[in-house]
Amino acid sequence: MIHYEKFQLDNGLRVIFHQDKTTPLAVVNTLYDVGARDESEDKTGFAHLFEHLMFGGSVHIPDFDAPLQNAGGESNAFTSNDITNYYDQLPAKNLDTALWLESDRMLSLAFTEKSLEVQRNVVIEEFKQRYLNQPYGDVWLELRPLAYKEHPYRWATIGKNIQHIEEATMEDVKSFFKTHYHPGNAILCIAGNFELQEIQEKVNHWFGSIPSQPKKVRNLPKEPIQTEFREKTLERNVPTDAFYYAFKMCPKLHPDYFITDLISDAIGRDKSARLYTSLKKNQKLVSEIGAYVMGSIDEGLLIISGKLNPGISFEQLDQALWQELHTLSNEEMSLKELNRLKIKVRTAKEFQEQGALNRAMNLCFHELMGDIEEINRENEHYEKITPTDMVRVSKVLFTKENCSLLKVKSNDAK
């Protein structure tokens, strides 16, 4: 059970306090309700660009990292298609340093041409290094538009086209900041050995004077139901042939989300999973294989990916894979197998919750999803899942017309 307190400032900032008396450190986690799905189709990559820009200096602080490091702290951030999340960890006695830094960059970035140019170049270099010059690097640039036709999940967080970042103007950047980076679009969580009143006073002091503004109403295009199997083959200079099966799945708040997540564990979580056992250990078709859900807020994807063994064709793999999925969709698994999956989920969750940073991030995310108490109900959702549920959802999930397949064929394949 994770305990927390909540309050809200007049400017709309939602604040969560999680008391943790076991650590000398403080965690400050700030989640902004903006991700790649909130970008314009002709100006993508902005949410990720801002993840970098937010470290480039703000109105009163030219260098974000130096004061934090001087206070014995560290910081980082990540962007997804749904959210942008910033976090700081530092000694509890220096909490004010992190609050000062976070409030100042929420108030206003410096918006200098130099900062924009530096961070633009960082992002362009990242695009080249991670997506263009790395084996299998462009998979998500190809798989997303294959699986999605209308929803903005069809581009990756790095952006659809690097030219969008190359051509970003100062006006574009300021407009994006004004729209998404303000108290009403943020959730702040502070974790550490403090008292609620102390946190309320500090947050009011540092964030209370930041002007409020209306939260943008999100109106994203709905992805039509997929009605045909989609397939694309890339020829690349990669070591071995690889495959990526993407199945459309329900949104995060749908009751079947937890069942779908458990299905992905059943087929591909680890070395005891069905696909690993059948396709790698027994049939020796693949050198690696796994399955996972993307965790998207809107309609997401369950991915099955892996690499073929030498001399094995995509057709051999395809036939064996669909046979395993057919079994899962038509035969109820034993209670023993199901219970083993549930124990692994519970253990992983308990392990994850050992760190104050993970608890802070999860509290912010559940608050964003509309019911923070869900953080304490997740195990209940998994425990209620039956073998019948697993078959019911698998039948809908694992149909050919619900699948988009990306194959990466090695140029060296004989």
C-alpha positions in Angstrom: 0.0 0.0 0.0 1.4 3.4 -1.1 0.3 6.2 1.2 0.0 9.8 -0.2 -1.6 13.2 0.4 -2.9 15.4 -2.3 -3.6 19.2 -2.6 -3.9 21.7 -5.4 -2.7 25.3 -5.8 -4.9 28.1 -7.0 -3.0 28.1 -10.3 -4.1 24.5 -11.1 -0.9 22.7 -10.1 -1.8 19.3 -8.7 0.6 18.2 -5.9 1.1 14.7 -4.4 3.1 14.2 -1.2 4.5 10.8 -0.4 6.1 10.5 3.0 9.1 8.1 3.1 10.9 8.0 6.4 13.3 5.3 5.2 15.5 7.5 2.9 17.7 10.5 3.5 16.9 11.6 -0.1 14.1 13.6 -1.6 12.5 13.0 -4.9 10.9 15.8 -6.9 8.9 14.4 -9.9 7.1 16.7 -12.4 4.9 15.1 -15.0 3.6 17.3 -17.8 0.5 16.1 -19.6 2.1 16.4 -23.1 3.6 13.8 -25.4 4.3 13.2 -29.1 0.5 12.6 -29.6 -0.1 16.3 -28.9 2.1 17.5 -31.8 0.9 18.7 -35.2 1.6 16.3 -38.0 3.8 18.9 -39.7 5.7 19.8 -36.5 6.7 16.5 -34.8 9.4 15.8 -32.3 8.6 18.9 -30.2 7.7 17.1 -27.0 11.1 15.4 -27.1 12.9 18.6 -28.1 11.4 20.3 -25.0 12.7 17.5 -22.8 16.2 18.8 -23.8 15.3 22.5 -23.9 14.1 22.3 -20.3 17.7 21.8 -19.2 19.0 24.7 -21.2 18.5 27.5 -18.7 15.4 29.4 -17.5 14.5 33.0 -16.7 16.6 33.3 -13.5 18.9 30.2 -13.8 21.3 30.0 -16.8 22.4 26.5 -16.0 20.0 23.9 -14.6 22.4 21.2 -13.7 25.1 23.1 -11.8 23.0 24.2 -8.8 21.5 20.7 -8.5 24.9 19.0 -8.6 26.3 21.4 -6.1 23.4 20.4 -3.8 24.4 16.7 -4.2 21.6 15.9 -6.6 21.0 14.5 -10.1 18.2 14.9 -12.6 16.9 13.4 -15.8 13.8 13.2 -17.9 12.0 11.1 -20.5 9.4 11.7 -23.2 6.8 9.2 -24.5 3.9 9.5 -26.9 1.7 10.4 -23.9 3.7 12.3 -21.3 6.9 14.2 -20.5 8.4 13.5 -17.1 11.2 15.3 -15.2 12.7 14.1 -12.0 15.3 15.2 -9.4 16.9 13.3 -6.5 19.0 15.0 -3.9 19.6 15.1 -0.1 16.3 15.9 1.7 17.9 18.9 3.4 18.4 20.5 0.0 14.8 20.0 -1.3 14.4 23.8 -1.8 17.1 23.7 -4.5 15.1 21.2 -6.6 11.8 23.2 -6.1 13.5 26.4 -7.0 14.9 24.9 -10.2 11.6 23.2 -11.3 9.5 26.2 -10.5 11.8 28.6 -12.5 11.7 26.5 -15.6 7.9 26.1 -15.3 7.7 29.8 -15.0 9.7 30.4 -18.2 12.5 29.0 -20.2 15.3 31.4 -21.2 14.4 30.9 -24.9 17.8 32.0 -26.3 18.8 31.3 -29.9 22.0 29.6 -28.5 20.0 27.2 -26.3 17.6 26.3 -29.1 20.6 25.7 -31.5 22.5 23.6 -29.0 19.5 21.4 -28.1 18.3 21.2 -31.8 21.8 19.8 -32.7 21.7 17.3 -29.8 18.3 16.0 -30.9 19.4 15.8 -34.6 22.5 13.9 -33.6 20.4 11.6 -31.4 18.1 11.0 -34.4 21.0 10.0 -36.5 22.8 7.9 -33.9 19.8 6.0 -32.5 17.4 5.8 -35.4 19.4 6.0 -38.7 22.9 4.6 -37.9 22.1 1.7 -35.7 21.0 -1.8 -36.7 17.2 -2.0 -36.4 17.2 1.6 -35.3 14.5 2.8 -37.8 12.0 0.0 -36.8 9.7 2.3 -34.9 9.9 5.0 -37.6 8.4 2.3 -39.9 6.2 0.2 -37.6 4.2 3.0 -36.1 2.8 4.4 -39.5 2.2 0.8 -40.5 0.0 0.1 -37.5 -1.6 3.5 -37.1 -3.3 5.4 -39.9 -5.1 8.3 -38.2 -4.0 8.6 -34.5 -0.8 10.6 -33.8 0.8 7.4 -32.3 1.8 6.9 -36.0 5.0 8.8 -35.3 7.8 8.1 -32.8 8.7 10.6 -30.0 11.9 11.5 -31.8 9.6 12.9 -34.6 8.3 11.8 -37.9 10.9 13.7 -39.9 14.2 15.2 -38.6 13.4 18.3 -40.8 10.7 19.2 -38.4 13.3 19.9 -35.7 15.8 21.4 -38.2 13.2 23.9 -39.2 11.7 24.6 -35.8 11.5 28.4 -35.2 11.7 30.3 -32.0 8.1 31.2 -32.4 7.2 27.5 -32.8 9.1 26.7 -29.6 7.5 29.5 -27.5 4.1 28.5 -28.7 4.6 24.9 -27.6 5.9 26.0 -24.2 3.0 28.4 -23.6 0.4 25.7 -24.5 1.8 22.8 -22.5 4.2 24.0 -19.8 2.1 25.6 -17.1 0.8 24.6 -13.6 -2.6 23.5 -14.9 -0.9 20.9 -17.2 1.5 19.5 -14.6 1.5 17.1 -11.7 4.2 17.5 -9.0 5.1 14.7 -6.6 7.5 15.1 -3.7 8.7 12.0 -1.8 10.8 12.0 1.3 11.0 12.3 5.0 8.9 15.4 5.4 5.6 16.5 7.0 2.6 17.6 4.9 2.5 21.1 6.2 6.1 21.7 5.4 5.6 20.5 1.8 2.5 22.7 1.4 4.4 25.7 2.5 7.4 25.1 0.3 5.3 24.3 -2.8 3.2 27.4 -2.3 6.3 29.5 -1.8 8.0 28.2 -5.0 5.1 27.5 -7.3 2.1 29.6 -6.0 3.0 32.8 -8.0 3.3 31.1 -11.4 0.4 32.4 -13.5 -2.4 30.0 -14.3 -3.8 29.4 -17.8 -6.4 27.1 -19.3 -5.5 23.6 -20.1 -5.8 22.8 -23.8 -8.7 20.4 -24.6 -7.2 17.3 -26.3 -9.2 16.3 -29.4 -7.2 13.6 -31.1 -8.4 11.7 -34.2 -9.7 8.3 -33.3 -7.9 5.3 -34.9 -10.4 3.3 -37.1 -10.7 -0.4 -36.4 -8.1 -2.3 -38.4 -9.8 -4.6 -40.8 -6.9 -6.0 -42.9 -3.5 -7.6 -42.2 -0.7 -5.2 -43.0 2.9 -6.3 -43.9 6.1 -4.5 -44.8 9.6 -5.8 -45.4 12.7 -3.7 -45.0 16.1 -4.7 -46.4 18.8 -3.4 -44.1 22.5 -4.0 -43.2 21.7 -5.9 -40.1 23.2 -9.1 -38.6 20.1 -11.3 -38.7 16.5 -11.2 -39.9 14.1 -9.7 -37.4 10.4 -9.6 -37.0 7.9 -7.3 -35.3 4.2 -8.3 -35.0 2.1 -5.4 -33.7 -1.5 -6.2 -32.5 -3.9 -3.4 -31.7 -5.1 -3.5 -28.1 -7.4 -1.6 -25.8 -6.6 1.8 -24.2 -5.0 2.0 -20.7 -8.3 2.6 -18.9 -10.2 -0.3 -20.5 -11.0 -3.2 -18.2 -9.3 -5.6 -20.5 -5.9 -3.8 -20.3 -4.7 -5.9 -17.4 -5.8 -9.1 -19.1 -3.9 -8.1 -22.3 -0.8 -7.3 -20.2 -0.9 -10.7 -18.6 -1.3 -12.3 -22.0 1.9 -10.6 -23.1 3.6 -12.1 -20.0 2.2 -15.6 -20.8 3.7 -15.6 -24.3 6.9 -13.5 -24.0 7.9 -12.2 -20.5 10.9 -14.5 -19.9 12.5 -17.9 -20.6 9.5 -19.8 -19.2 7.0 -18.0 -21.5 5.3 -20.0 -24.2 6.9 -18.5 -27.3 10.4 -18.8 -25.9 9.8 -22.4 -24.9 8.2 -23.4 -28.2 10.0 -21.4 -30.8 13.4 -21.0 -29.3 14.0 -24.0 -27.0 12.0 -26.7 -28.8 11.8 -25.7 -32.5 15.0 -23.6 -32.6 13.5 -21.2 -35.0 14.6 -18.0 -33.3 17.7 -16.7 -31.4 15.5 -14.4 -29.3 11.8 -13.6 -28.9 9.7 -11.6 -26.5 6.3 -9.9 -26.1 5.2 -6.8 -24.3 2.5 -4.1 -24.3 3.4 -0.5 -25.1 1.5 0.8 -22.1 -0.2 3.6 -24.2 -3.0 5.7 -22.8 -5.0 5.5 -26.0 -5.4 2.4 -28.1 -2.0 0.7 -27.8 -0.1 -2.2 -29.3 1.0 -5.6 -28.1 4.3 -6.3 -29.7 5.9 -9.7 -30.4 9.5 -9.3 -31.7 12.6 -11.3 -32.1 15.3 -12.5 -34.5 15.4 -15.6 -36.7 18.1 -18.3 -36.4 20.3 -18.7 -39.5 18.6 -20.7 -42.3 15.1 -20.2 -40.9 12.6 -18.4 -43.1 10.0 -15.8 -42.1 7.4 -18.3 -43.3 8.5 -21.0 -41.0 8.4 -18.6 -38.0 5.1 -17.2 -39.1 3.4 -20.6 -39.2 4.7 -21.7 -35.8 3.9 -18.4 -34.2 0.3 -18.3 -35.3 -0.1 -21.9 -34.1 0.9 -20.8 -30.6 -1.4 -17.8 -30.7 -4.2 -20.1 -31.9 -3.7 -22.4 -28.9 -3.8 -19.5 -26.5 -7.0 -18.2 -28.1 -8.8 -21.5 -28.0 -7.6 -23.5 -25.0 -7.8 -22.3 -21.4 -4.5 -22.3 -19.6 -4.2 -24.2 -16.3 -4.8 -22.3 -13.1 -1.2 -23.3 -12.2 0.3 -21.4 -15.1 -2.0 -18.5 -14.6 -1.2 -18.2 -10.9 2.5 -18.4 -11.7 2.1 -15.4 -14.0 0.2 -13.5 -11.3 3.0 -14.1 -8.8 5.6 -12.8 -11.2 3.5 -9.6 -11.8 3.1 -9.1 -8.1 6.8 -9.6 -7.4 7.8 -7.2 -10.1 5.5 -4.6 -8.8 6.8 -5.0 -5.2 10.4 -4.7 -6.5 9.6 -1.6 -8.5 7.9 0.1 -5.6 11.0 -0.2 -3.4 12.5 3.0 -4.8 11.0 6.3 -3.9 11.5 7.6 -7.4 9.4 4.9 -9.0 6.7 5.5 -6.4 6.7 9.2 -7.2 6.5 8.6 -11.0 3.7 6.1 -10.6 1.7 8.3 -8.3 1.9 11.1 -10.9 0.9 8.8 -13.7 -2.1 7.4 -11.8 -3.2 10.9 -10.9 -3.0 11.8 -14.6 -5.2 8.8 -15.4 -8.0 10.1 -13.2 -7.9 7.9 -10.1 -4.6 7.9 -8.1 -5.9 5.2 -5.8 -5.6 2.8 -8.7 -2.0 2.5 -7.8 -3.1 0.4 -4.8 -5.6 -1.6 -6.7 -3.5 -3.0 -9.6 -2.9 -6.3 -7.9 -6.6 -6.8 -7.4 -7.2 -6.4 -11.1 -4.6 -9.1 -11.9 -5.9 -11.4 -9.2 -9.4 -11.4 -10.7 -8.3 -12.6 -14.1 -9.5 -16.1 -15.0 -8.5 -18.6 -17.7 -11.7 -17.7 -19.5 -10.7 -14.0 -19.6 -7.4 -15.0 -21.2 -9.1 -16.9 -24.0 -11.8 -14.2 -24.5 -9.3 -11.4 -25.0 -6.8 -13.5 -27.0 -9.5 -14.4 -29.5 -10.1 -10.7 -30.3 -6.4 -9.7 -30.1 -4.7 -12.4 -32.1 -6.6 -12.2 -35.4 -4.8 -11.7 -38.7 -6.7 -8.6 -39.6 -5.7 -7.0 -36.2 -2.0 -7.5 -37.0 0.7 -5.3 -38.6 3.9 -7.2 -39.4 7.3 -5.5 -40.0 10.1 -7.8 -41.3 13.7 -6.6 -41.3 15.6 -8.7 -43.8 19.4 -8.8 -43.7 21.2 -7.8 -46.9 23.7 -10.5 -46.0 21.0 -13.2 -45.7 21.9 -16.1 -48.0 
